[in-house]
Amino acid sequence: MSLEDPFQKIDLTISYVDAVAGSGKTHEAFRVAAEGVRHGGRYIFAMPTLQLISEWFEKCCRTNGICPDIRHRIETITSEDDDDPGPVARRILEFIERQAGNSNGYILFITHAALNLVPEWPEDARDINLIIDEVPEVLLTHKPFKLPNNSWVLRNWIEVESIATTITERRNPGDAPPEFVEFDEHRLKRLQSISDDETAEFSKRRQAAKDLAPLMFKKVDWERWQNSGVAVTTYARLKPTLVTAENIDALIKLDTRIKGKDKDDIYDYIAPIPEWVKRDYLSGDAPVFTHKASWERLTVKPEAGTKFDFRFGTITFIGFRRPDKLKAFQSVTIMSALFEFTMARDVWKSLGVTFQKSDTIIKSNPYIQLGKRTLHIYYLTDDRWTKYLRNRAKGIVNVFELIAKAKVFSRKDQIGIVINKDDDKRLHEIRRVFPNVVQIPHASRGLNAYDNLHKMIYLAALNPYTSDIQWIENVLGIDAEQQRINRTGQEIYQTVNRLSMRKPKSRADVTVIIPEKFIADFVAKQYQPTDQVIVEELPIDTGDMFTHKTRGRKKGVPQGTTPPVSAKERMRQMRARKKTEEKQQ
């Protein structure tokens, strides 16, 4: 069942291998695992994509591969297995159970997604060494839902529970919330009866529902304070509606929404929220939260004639994956470049996880050596790169046309590009500007298919939503700048290293265009020698096109005009005039 305290500290030690792309850390991991298998060792390799599993399975098993002598002990279990189309999680558990009866070692390939799907690892996992290639995604985020008129698609299967969430709330319970008195209880019951009465007038039911929501939160806050001393909270935790009027089990309702995406488009729209809620309800390893005030606004409608609140009907869900299940393994190792700058490290460290360098897979090379090559990094703006700036330039195609005017790349160049998914439909127009562009996917970690490219333009806007940034900062203690490095900086760095940069023997110079200076400077620090890395602004005048406009009245006063004064200053001037008039009289 769900953990009572989702921020409960966990006693877990995870080893890590921090080495740059192309340094051979994955190859070394398989060499170590193969030697272990020969002596009865058991290993699970979790990799981010099916393509990577296919590549490394081939490298291990071919005649001149890493470990052809144990190819009969190497297995893969993925969603694309034609011989067994059953649920992946079930097949993984069945494989482990079958192997428990013998002393043979093995290597099993699974994806990161499959690792998350297994609800609970069996006791036999204590003999297994888990190696996670590339950092797993631990944050659960989704773009805000806008449901001013159809919030029922969430409300009819989700409830929320007030819980101390922010660091301040967890450290200091604070003052007691408003007391929920007997009068409030009578009023709550009366409003509930009106709201549930299908024969009542619609306007009365709507007003009752509006008055009911804050009253219910008041009751929950007061009861929580009495039971645990926790004061009013900012966020609420999601949980399934346990019993409906038709007495349908909560998990059946959740499964309907998880598995019914092909039958009803609304289930595809709300995915993957039901899956997260179910996982948290069953195991407590994926708590999901929302802003309590946003949920309250979602459950009521604004009064007719009142000023419309743009926040009404808009709600964001965010959570994280706890690593509790990993305690079942004999050892856990994560391999990644720039491991120090990852969300997984910072989130799990806040939960008490201890990280130490691996003493079995020894590959430590924090910088990429350029040799005789030069890395030239251009940036577009000193500001944060967002879709807003892209739209100020009148779309992604116009941004590429501006880049073409800088003459950094020619039309004949083969260029790797990374753009947002909503810009994919413009790809044919982009090819009119640069005919030989090759689109690189966002999830490019570990891929070797682009190491023949020496040029890249990265224009995807990876900035998370403001509500997510604030939640992570207030709840997990990871400040906004560190989040920017861990998410945007890490992803762009990983993509740059998909190019020929990852090949130590390559002699071709590399040129990339990165949207913002802050990230360009961060990426540049990861290469040596530093004097062979050049960072400069794209040589083209864009004016203030790539600058966020400051809202509100501009600072400074045009020459020859009277500066604006505050209400307090106007009152002071008026009193001074009155005194002057009285003296003159």
N, C-alpha and C positions, 0 to 999 in steps of 0.2 A: 504494500500500500504506500501511498504518498508519504514522504518524510514530513514530520511536523515542522521541522526547521530546515528549509531548503539551503540555508547558509551554514549548516553544521560542518565543523572542521573534519577533515578526513585524514587518516594516518596512511599515507601512500607515498612511496618513493618511485620516481620515474627517471630512467636514464635517458640521456639525449646525445645525439651525434650532430654537432654543428659544423658543417663543412659546405663549401660553395658548390654550386652546380657544376657538374663535369669533373668533380674531384675523385669520383669512384666510390662514394660512401655506400651506395646500394650494392655495387659489385662486391665490396668488402663484406657487407652484411650477409650476402648469399654465400660467400666463401666460408665465413664463420659458421653459418647455419648448416651448410653441407657437411662440414667436419663434425658438427654436433650430431647430425642425423646418422652418420656412420657409427656413432657410439650410442645410438638410442635416443638422441635428443628430439624434441618435438617443437615445431615452430609454426606460427601463423603470421603470414605477411599481409598486412592490410594496406592496400594501395588506393590512391584516389580515383582512378579510372579503369574501365575495362581494357582500354587500349594499352595501358601500362602493364597490366597483368599479362596480356597476350605477348607483349614484347619480352618481358622478363621470363615468362614460362619457356619461350623459345630459346632465350639465351642460356637458360639453365640446362635444358634437355638435349639440345642438338649435340652432335658427335664431338665437335670441338668447343663445346660450351663450358660453362662454369663447373657443372657437376653431372655429366652424362651418366656416371656410374650409379647414381641414385635416382635416375629419372622415374623408375617405377614407384618411388616413394614421394613423388611430387604430384599434388592434386590441385584443382581449381574448383571452386563452388561459386557460381555467379548466376545472375538472372538470365544469362544467355545460354545456359547449358541445355541443349536440345534433348539429351537423353533423360533428363529429369526436370520437368518444368514446375515442380512443387515449390512451396515457399522456401526462400533461401535460408532464413534463420533456422527452420526446422531441419533442413538438409545438413547444415553445419553441425547442429547438435547431434544428429544421428551419426555423422561421420566420427565425431569425437567419442561417442559411445561405442561404436564398432571397434575403434582403435584401442579402447581401454583394456580390451581382453588380451592384448599381446604386448611385446616389449620392443616392437619396431619403431624406429624414428620416422618422422615425415616432415614435409613442408606443405602447408596448405595456403593457397592464395585466396583472399577475399577482398572485397572493396571496403572503403570507409563506411559506405552506406550500410553494408551488410553487418559490419561491426556494431553499428548503432541499433540494428533491427533485433539483434539477439536480446531477449528480455532479461535473461539471467544465465550466467555461465555455470556449468555443472562443476562438481567437485573435481572431476578429472582434469579440469583446466589448470590445476595446480602444478601439473607436469609440463605445461606448455609455455614457451617463451613467445610473447607477442611483440612483433616489430612493426611499427607504424611508419610507413614511408610517406613523408611529407606531413605537415601538421594538420590534424583533423579540425574540422569546423566545429566550434563549441558554442557559438552564439546562435540563438534561434531568433531570427528577425523576419519581418514581413512588412511590405509597404503598407501605409495606413489604409484602413478600410473607410470608405465614404458611403455611409448608409443612413442618410437623414430620413428616408421614408421606408426603408426595408431592414431595419435593425433586427427584426424577428429572426433573420437567418442565422444570427448569432445567439440571441437571447433565449431561444426556445430549447437550447441544449447546453448552455454554459451558465454557471453561477460564478460569483466572485466572493472571495474571502479576504477580509481585512487582515493584513499581516505586517509586522515591522520589517521593512525592506531596506530603507536607506541606512547608510553607516551610522548616521546620527540617531535614527530611531532604534537601531539595535544596541547602541552603546548607552543611550540615555532614554528611558521610557518617557520622561517628561511629565507634564501636568495631566491631570485627569480630563477626559473629554466631557462634553455636556451630559448631565445626568439624564438617563432614560427613565422617566417617572411613570406612575400609574396612569396618568392622563394620556401620556404618549402611547401606552399599550392599548388603551381603549380606542384611541384615534386610529392606530395602526390596524386594529381588527375591523373597524368600521370601513376604512378605506379599502382594505382587502376584499371585503364583501361586496362593495360597490364595483371595484375593478373586475371581479370575477362574475358579476351578475350580467349575463348575456341579454337579459330583458331590459336593462337600464338604458337610458339615453346615451348615445355615443359620447357626447360632450361631457357628461358627468363621469363616465368611465375614464375618459382621457384625463380629466382633471384629477381624478382619484389616483390614477397611475403616476401622474406628475408629483403629487404630494406624497405618494407612498415611498418612492425611491430614496429620498434623503432621510426619511424616518427609519427605514430599514437599516441604512448605514449607521444612523445614530444608535440604534439598538445594538448592532454588531460591535460598534466601537466601545459602547458602555460595558457590554458583557465581557468583551476581551479585556478591558481594563480591570474589571472585577476579578477575572480568573487569573490573569498573568501580569497585570500592572503595565501593560503596553498601551500607550496613548494613541491618539488619532494618527492614522497612517496615510502616506501619500499614495502608495500603490496597493493594488489588490491582486491576489493570486487566483488564477483560473482553476475551476474544477467542474466536472460534469454535473448536470442536474441529475441527482440520484434517483428520484422517482417522479414520474410524470403523472398527469391525471389519469392516463390509461394504464398506469402501473407497468410501463415498459422499462426494462432494465437500462441503466445509463450506458453500459458498454455496447448494447445492441444499437442504440442510437448513434454512438460514436462510430461503430463499425460500418453502419449504413452510410455515413458521410465519408469515411475513409475509402471504402471499396466501391462506392456508387458514382465515382467521377465520370464514368463512361455513360451512365444512364441519366444523370441530371447535371447540367452545366453549373448549377449553383454550388454543388459540392466541389467542383474544380476551382471555383472562385474562392472558396473559403479555405482550401487546402494550403498548407499542411496543418492548420491549427487543430483540427480534431485529433490528428495523430499525436501531436505534442501533448494535448490534454490527456489522452488515453495513456500515454507512456508515463506521464507524471502521476496519474491516478494509480497505475499498477505498481510502479517501481520507485517513483519519487526522484528519478535521475534526470528529469527534464522539466523543472518548474518554469511556468510561463506567467507573466504578469501584465497588468495594464494599469494605466493611471486611473485612480478611483473616480476622480471628477469627470473624466472622459466617459467612463462607464455610466455614471449617473446621467450625463447629458444624453447618452445613447438610449436610455430607457424612458425618457420623457420627450414631449414635443414642446416647442416654444409657444407662448401665448400668442393668440392672434393679435396682430397690430403692434407687437413688440419688435424692437430692433433685432434683426437676424444676427445670431452669433455664428461666425464662420466655423467655429469649432464644433457646433452641434452636428451629431451624426458621424463625426470623424474619430476613429479610435485606432490605436497602435498596440500590438502585442509584441512582447520581447521576453526572452528567457535565455537559459544556458543549459548545457549538458554537464551533469556532474560525472566525475570519473570513478564513482564507487564500484562499478562493475569490474573495473580493471584490477581490483584487489584479488580477484579469483585466479590470476595468472601467476606463474612462477616468477616471471620478470616482464617488465614493459619497457620498451625502448622506442623513442621517437627520433626520426632522422629528418633534419631540415636545415636549409641554409638560413642564417640569421635567426636562429631559434630564439634568441633573446628578444627579438622584435616580433613576437607573435601574440595573438589574442589568447590562444590556448594556454601558453605559459602564464600570462598575467591573470587570466580568469581562474585557472586551477591553483595558482600560487595563492590567490586571495582566499581559497578554500582550505589551505593548509598543506597542499601537496609539496613535497620536497623534490627538487630536480638536481641530478648529479650527472657529470660526464660519464659516458659509457666506458667501462674498463675492458670490454670484450671486442667492441667494434671501434677500433682506434683510427679515426680519421678526423683530424682537426686542422682546418685551413680556412680561417675566417675571411680571407681576401682572395679575389681573383687576380692572378698575375697577368698583366697585359703583354709582357715580353717586349717586342718591338712595335706592338700595335698602339694605336691611339683611339681613345673613346671620346667622341664629340657629342655632348648633350646640349640640345637647344631647349628652351622653355618658352611658353607663350605669355605667361602672366605671373606677376608677383602675388596675385590673389589666389583663392581656392578655386579649382576648376570644377564647375558644376554645369548641369544642363541649362541653367539660367544663362550662363555666359555663352554656351553653345547657341542658344536661341537668340541672344543679342546679336550674334554674328549672322542671323537669319538662316541657321541650320548647319548641319555637319558638312554639307557639300561646299558651302561658302568658306568654311574653315579650311578645308583642303585646298580651295582655290587661293586663299591667302598664303598658305604654306608654299604653294607652287610659285607664287610671286617672289618669295624669298630666294628662290633658285638654289636651295640647299640640296634638293633632289632633282633629277631630270626625269622626263617622261619615260625614258627607257629603263630606268632603275627598277629592280624588283624590290618591293617594299612590303614588309609585314605591317599590318595595321590591326589595332584593337579599338573597337567602337562599341557603343551601347547597343543592346538588343533592339531597341526601337529605331535604331539607325540602319539596321540590316537591310531594310527595304530600299535604302538609298545607295546600296553597294554598286549598282550598275551606273549611277550618276558619278560616284567617286571614281570609277574606272575611266570615265571620260577625262578626268584630271590626271590621274596616274594609272595608265592602262594595266600595269603589271603588279597591282597590289595583291597580296596574299593575306587573307583574313586569319588571324590567330585567335583561338577561342579564349575566353576569360579564364577557364580552368585549364591552364597550360602547364602546370607544374609537372616536371618529370618528362615532358614530351621532348623527343629528339628530332621530330619531323621538320623543324624550322632552323636547324643549325647550319643550313646553307645560305641563310640570309644575313646581310651585313647592315641593313637599314630598317628602321622601324618608326612608325608614327603611332603614338599611344594617345587616344582621345576619349577613352571611356571615362565617364564620370562615376567614381566609386564612392563618393561621399555618402555616408549613411544619413538617415533622417535625423533631424535635430532632437526629436524625442528619444531616439535610441542613444545618441551621444550623451544626453543628460542622464538617462537611466544608468548607463554604464559608469558614468562619472560619480553619480550619487550613491549607487548601490554597490558597485564593485571597486570603486576608488581608483579607476584608471582614467587619468585626465584626458581632455580632448586632443591635446597635441600627441600624446602617446598613442591614442586610438588612430590618429591620422597616419602615423608611421606604421603601426601594426597592420593596418588594413590597406590603405592606398599605397604607402611606401613599399611594403612587403610584396604586394601583388605586382607592382610595376617592376620592381627589382627582379622578381622571378621571371617575368616575361622578357625582360632584356636578356636574361641568361638563357633563353630558348634560342637566341641567335648564335652566330658563329663564335660569340664571346665565350661559350662553354667549351670550345675546342682548343686545348692548350697549343696545338700545333698550327692553328690557323694564323696567318700573317696579315689578313685583311683588316683594315681599320673599320671601326663600327661607328655609325652615326644614328642617333635616335632623337626624336622630338617628344618631350614630355610636357604635359600641360602647364605645370606650376613649378616655380623656382624652389619652393621648400622641399618638394619631393626630389627634384633634380639634384639639389645639394646632398640630400640623404643618400641617393643612389651613387653619386660620384665618390663618396667616402668608402665605398666597398671595394674599390679597385686600387691596385698598386702597379707601378709607381705612380704617385699622385700627380707628378708633373706631366704625365701622358693622358691625363683626363682634363678635358676642356669643357667648362660650363658657361654658356652665354645665352643671352636673349635672342630669339629668332630675329634676324636682321630685316624687319619690316615694321613700318609704322601702322599700328592698329588703333592709335588714339586711346580712348577709354573704353573701347569695345569689350575688352576682357577684364573689366573692373566692376565689382559689385557697387551699385549706386547706394549711397548713404540715404536712408529714409529720414523724413522729417525736414525741418528748416535747415538750410545750409548755414554753416558758420561763416562769420565775417559779414560786413555790411558794405554794399556798394558805395563808392565815393559820392558825396553830395546828398546822401539820404540819412534820415534819422534812425539810429539803431533801435530795434524793438526793446521794450522794457517790460519787466514783470509786473503782475498785479500789485505786489507789495510796493514796488517803486512808484507806481502810479498813485497809490494811496498816500505815500510820503510826499510826493509832489503836490497833491491836492491839499493836504494839511498845511504845507508850507505856503501855498497861495492864499489860503484862508487867513493865516496869521498875518501875512503881508497886507491883505485887504483890511483886517481889523486895525492894524497899526495906522494905516492911511486914514481911516475914518476917525 
